[in-house]
């Protein structure tokens, strides 16, 4: 009876591990990775940042 119980728990743990592995593949290995989208830099924004960098350079 102990061998049967051990076989049951072993099979249960293996099935749980296999199911978790498949679920992680479906969730994280898909091409639908969620990444933050940053707006493309505008030319005017780039000029403002360049002016700030010039002012914060050797003039400090």
ABEGO torsion letter per residue (X at the ends): XAAAAAAAAAAAAAAAAAAAAAAAAAAAABABBBBBBBBBBBAAAAAAAAAAAAAABAAX
